[in-house]
Amino acid sequence: MEASQNILVQGIPDNVSEDVAALFRSRILNAANKFIDETNLNKFSITVTTASKITNFNENDSTKFTENNNQRQNYDLTVEERADKYKAVQPLFDFEQLVITEQVKDDLLLAVDLIQLESKVFDDWGLRQIEPFPRTALNFYGSPGTGKTLSAHAIASKIQRPILAASYAQIESMYHGEGPKNLEAIFLAAERDNALLFIDEADSLLSKRLTNVTQGSEQAINSMRSQLLICLEQFSGVVIFCTNLVENYDKAFETRVRHVRFLMPDFTCRREIWKRHLPNKLPLSCDVSLEILAQVEDVCGRDIKNAVIDGAMRVARKGKQIVELSDLLESIERIKSARINVTESKKLSPQVREQISQQLKSAIA
């Protein structure tokens, strides 16, 4: 049924979970397709609202409708036209700005060497005969805030190329069939600009493909993952994927990329990160010790940066003139505690999981 590609379902509130939203969109699409088959209509619009809100339809609503129609016209763009929307930029960080463990640094330098040796191996030594599309595909994975994005920029700077960064949110589309086109356009734009392609939130694209697909949204997800495999095989360049959830990856992708695990910073790295995040203008008490601060474990660079900002803001709010060691220690522990509480709150009890499971089964039935 080709008609479903021209149907737009939008307006689902952000606080609705994606599972429920996808189920709703699929049911609407199925109903709309049956309606089209019975009426032979090729254009119609349906509004689901309350009677009281209908009377409030005003010029603003009309403007939004026009804007949505303009956005919908983007569906008919060619891949080349879509690629024009993506532009590479100069890297924001260089290799000297990295504060990472020696193991991670060695892995990154090896990746850089492989990139720089491409011409010698594939052109001078003739390996292009057996691999016409040589590429370097890396996968950065690890906890949030451990330097994955910064390292992607650093590698781009090291190999003297611009960087084209994209996230899953930029690739995904509310229109069925448009996500794969956006994906193809991003790879085309990166090759056009001779740029390092950096794809964040890659677990959404590289996770295990769905089987027994019945919903339109699930078909769209599988279609994007298939398109990614094709783009990766034909891409002649450097692509870096980034994820916090590597365990969700599909086996088909694992063998196509070189993995680099980003560890939480050790004592030496933590000391250097603290040092770099304490500006000279910041009024510090004489008791502030980098060694003591670096002893706080299980923190990443982002935690340290946030702790410095949090500590300084609280000191200024209290009307104090100097940031003391206790202010920074309390801030970093506060950030760690909040992070742990958020993680624990996501753990559902067996009773809640069972209740949700029953609700989903009932909804699907």
C-alpha positions in Angstrom: 0.0 0.0 0.0 1.7 3.1 -1.2 -0.8 5.4 0.4 0.7 5.0 3.9 3.8 6.8 2.7 1.7 10.0 2.2 -0.1 10.0 5.5 1.2 12.2 8.4 0.3 11.4 12.0 1.5 14.1 14.3 0.5 15.9 17.5 1.2 13.0 20.0 2.4 14.6 23.2 6.0 14.3 24.1 5.2 12.7 27.5 3.6 9.6 25.7 6.1 6.7 25.6 7.4 5.8 22.1 5.9 2.3 22.4 2.4 3.6 22.9 2.9 6.4 20.3 4.1 3.8 17.7 1.1 1.6 18.3 -1.3 4.5 17.9 0.4 5.7 14.7 0.3 2.2 13.2 -3.4 1.8 14.0 -4.2 5.2 12.5 -2.3 4.3 9.3 -4.1 1.0 9.0 -7.5 2.6 9.4 -6.6 5.4 7.0 -5.5 2.9 4.3 -8.7 1.0 4.6 -10.6 4.3 4.3 -8.6 5.2 1.2 -9.4 1.8 -0.4 -13.1 2.2 0.2 -13.4 5.9 -0.9 -10.6 6.2 -3.5 -9.7 9.6 -1.9 -6.1 10.7 -2.3 -6.2 13.7 -0.1 -8.0 14.3 3.2 -7.3 15.7 6.7 -8.8 14.5 10.0 -8.6 16.4 13.3 -9.1 14.5 16.6 -10.0 17.0 19.4 -12.8 18.0 21.7 -15.9 20.0 20.8 -14.8 22.9 22.9 -11.5 23.2 21.2 -13.0 23.3 17.7 -14.4 26.8 18.4 -10.9 28.0 19.3 -9.4 27.2 15.9 -7.8 30.5 14.9 -5.2 32.0 12.6 -2.3 30.5 14.6 -3.7 27.0 13.9 -4.0 27.8 10.2 -0.4 29.0 10.2 0.8 25.8 11.8 -1.1 23.8 9.3 0.6 25.7 6.4 4.0 25.2 8.0 3.4 21.4 8.3 2.4 21.3 4.7 5.7 23.0 3.8 7.6 20.5 5.9 5.7 17.7 4.2 7.0 18.8 0.8 10.5 17.9 1.9 9.5 14.3 1.5 9.8 14.6 -2.3 13.4 16.0 -2.2 16.1 14.0 -4.0 19.0 12.5 -2.0 21.3 15.3 -3.4 18.9 18.0 -2.3 18.7 16.5 1.1 22.5 16.3 1.3 22.6 20.1 0.8 21.1 20.5 4.2 24.1 18.9 5.9 27.3 20.9 6.1 30.6 19.9 7.7 32.3 22.2 10.1 35.8 22.6 11.5 36.6 20.4 14.6 36.0 22.2 17.9 38.8 20.3 19.7 42.2 19.0 19.0 44.2 16.0 20.2 46.1 18.0 22.8 42.8 18.9 24.6 42.0 15.2 25.3 42.3 14.0 28.9 41.8 10.2 28.6 43.5 7.1 29.9 46.6 5.8 28.1 44.8 2.8 26.8 42.1 4.8 25.1 44.7 7.2 23.7 46.6 4.3 22.2 43.4 3.0 20.6 42.7 6.4 19.1 46.2 6.9 17.8 46.1 3.4 16.1 42.8 4.5 14.4 44.5 7.7 13.2 47.4 5.7 11.8 45.0 3.4 9.9 43.3 6.4 8.4 46.6 8.0 7.3 47.9 4.8 5.8 44.9 4.2 3.6 46.5 5.7 0.4 49.6 3.7 0.8 47.9 0.3 1.4 45.0 0.7 -1.0 46.5 2.7 -3.9 50.3 2.1 -3.8 49.9 -1.6 -2.8 46.9 -2.2 -5.0 44.4 -3.4 -2.4 41.7 -1.2 -4.0 41.2 -4.1 -6.4 39.7 -6.2 -3.7 38.1 -3.3 -1.7 36.9 -0.5 -3.9 35.4 1.4 -1.0 38.0 1.4 1.8 36.6 3.0 4.9 37.5 3.4 8.6 34.5 2.7 10.8 35.0 3.2 14.5 32.6 2.7 17.4 33.0 4.8 20.5 31.2 3.4 23.5 31.2 4.0 27.2 29.6 5.9 30.0 28.2 9.4 29.3 30.7 12.2 29.7 33.9 10.2 29.1 35.0 12.1 26.1 33.5 10.3 23.1 32.3 13.4 21.2 35.4 15.4 22.1 37.6 12.5 20.7 35.7 12.5 17.4 36.5 16.1 17.0 40.1 15.5 18.0 40.5 12.8 15.4 39.1 15.0 12.7 41.6 17.7 13.7 44.4 15.1 13.7 43.7 13.9 10.2 43.0 17.5 9.1 39.4 17.0 8.0 36.1 18.8 8.8 33.5 16.9 10.8 29.9 16.3 10.0 28.0 15.4 13.1 24.5 14.0 13.1 22.3 12.3 15.7 19.5 9.8 15.4 17.0 12.5 16.1 18.2 14.4 12.9 18.0 11.2 10.8 14.6 9.9 12.0 11.5 11.4 10.5 7.8 11.4 11.3 7.2 10.4 7.7 7.5 6.7 6.8 10.3 6.0 4.3 12.0 9.3 4.9 14.6 8.2 7.5 16.6 6.0 5.0 16.7 8.9 2.6 18.1 11.2 5.3 20.6 8.6 6.2 21.8 8.2 2.6 22.0 12.0 2.3 24.2 12.3 5.4 26.7 9.8 4.0 26.6 11.6 0.7 27.3 15.0 2.3 30.2 13.6 4.3 31.8 12.1 1.2 31.1 15.4 -0.7 32.9 17.5 1.9 35.6 14.8 2.6 34.5 15.0 6.2 34.7 12.7 9.1 31.1 11.5 9.7 30.1 11.4 13.4 26.8 9.7 14.3 25.7 10.1 17.9 23.0 7.9 19.6 24.1 5.2 17.2 22.5 2.4 19.3 19.1 3.5 17.9 20.4 2.8 14.4 22.7 -0.2 15.1 20.6 -2.2 17.6 19.2 -5.6 16.8 16.8 -5.6 13.9 13.2 -6.5 14.7 11.7 -9.8 13.6 8.0 -10.6 13.1 7.5 -7.0 12.1 3.8 -5.9 11.9 3.8 -2.2 12.7 4.6 0.5 10.3 7.0 2.2 12.7 8.9 -1.1 13.1 9.2 -1.5 9.4 10.6 2.0 9.2 13.3 1.2 11.8 14.4 -2.0 10.0 14.5 -0.1 6.7 16.8 2.5 8.2 19.1 -0.2 9.6 19.3 -2.0 6.2 20.0 1.4 4.5 22.8 2.0 7.0 24.5 -1.3 6.1 24.3 -0.3 2.4 25.7 3.2 3.1 28.5 1.8 5.3 29.6 -0.7 2.6 29.7 2.0 -0.1 31.1 4.8 2.0 34.7 5.9 1.1 35.8 7.7 4.2 35.8 7.8 8.0 32.7 7.3 10.1 32.6 7.2 13.9 29.6 5.9 15.7 28.9 6.8 19.4 26.8 5.1 21.9 26.2 4.5 25.6 24.4 1.2 25.0 26.7 -1.0 23.0 25.1 -4.1 24.3 22.1 -3.4 22.0 24.2 -3.6 18.8 23.3 -6.0 16.0 25.9 -8.6 15.3 25.9 -7.5 11.6 27.4 -4.2 12.6 29.8 -5.4 15.2 32.1 -7.0 12.6 32.1 -3.9 10.4 33.5 -1.5 13.0 36.5 -1.1 15.2 35.5 -0.7 18.8 37.0 1.8 21.2 35.9 1.6 24.8 36.0 4.8 26.8 36.7 4.2 30.4 36.0 6.4 33.4 39.0 8.6 34.1 41.7 7.3 36.5 43.3 9.3 39.2 45.8 10.9 36.9 43.1 11.9 34.4 40.8 13.2 37.1 43.6 15.4 38.6 44.2 16.9 35.1 40.5 17.4 34.4 40.1 19.2 37.8 43.1 21.4 37.0 41.7 22.4 33.6 38.3 23.2 35.0 39.5 25.6 37.7 40.1 28.9 36.0 42.8 31.3 37.2 40.1 33.9 37.9 38.1 31.6 40.2 38.8 32.7 43.8 40.0 29.5 45.5 40.8 28.9 49.1 44.3 27.7 49.9 42.9 24.4 51.1 41.8 23.4 47.5 43.9 20.4 46.6 43.9 18.7 43.2 45.1 15.5 44.9 42.2 15.4 47.3 39.7 16.3 44.6 41.1 13.6 42.3 40.6 10.9 44.9 36.8 11.1 44.3 36.2 8.1 42.1 33.5 7.2 39.6 33.3 10.6 38.1 33.7 11.7 34.5 34.9 15.0 33.0 31.3 16.2 32.6 30.7 15.5 36.3 33.8 17.5 37.3 32.8 20.5 35.1 29.3 20.5 36.5 30.7 20.3 40.1 32.9 23.3 39.5 29.9 25.3 38.2 27.6 24.1 40.9 30.1 24.9 43.7 30.8 28.3 42.3 27.1 29.2 41.9 26.3 28.1 45.5 29.2 30.1 46.9 28.1 33.2 45.0 24.5 32.7 46.1 25.5 32.6 49.7 27.5 35.8 49.3 30.8 34.2 50.0 33.9 35.4 48.2 36.1 32.3 48.1 35.4 28.7 46.9 36.7 26.2 49.5 37.6 22.6 49.1 34.4 21.6 51.0 32.3 23.4 48.4 33.7 21.4 45.5 33.6 18.1 47.4 30.0 18.6 48.4 29.1 19.5 44.8 30.7 16.5 43.3 29.1 14.2 45.8 25.8 15.8 45.2 26.1 15.2 41.5 27.1 11.5 42.1 24.2 11.0 44.4 21.7 12.5 41.9 23.1 10.3 39.2 22.7 7.1 41.3 19.2 8.0 42.3 18.2 8.6 38.7 19.6 5.1 37.8 17.8 3.4 40.7 14.5 5.1 39.8 14.6 3.5 36.4 14.6 0.0 38.0 11.0 -1.3 38.0 9.8 -3.8 40.6 8.7 -7.2 39.2 5.1 -6.3 40.0 5.3 -3.1 38.0 6.9 -4.9 35.1 4.2 -7.5 35.1 1.5 -4.9 35.2 3.1 -3.0 32.2 3.4 -6.3 30.3 -0.3 -7.1 30.8 -1.3 -3.7 29.7 0.8 -4.0 26.5 -0.6 -7.4 25.7 -4.1 -6.0 26.2 -3.4 -3.0 24.0 -1.9 -5.2 21.2 -4.8 -7.6 21.4 
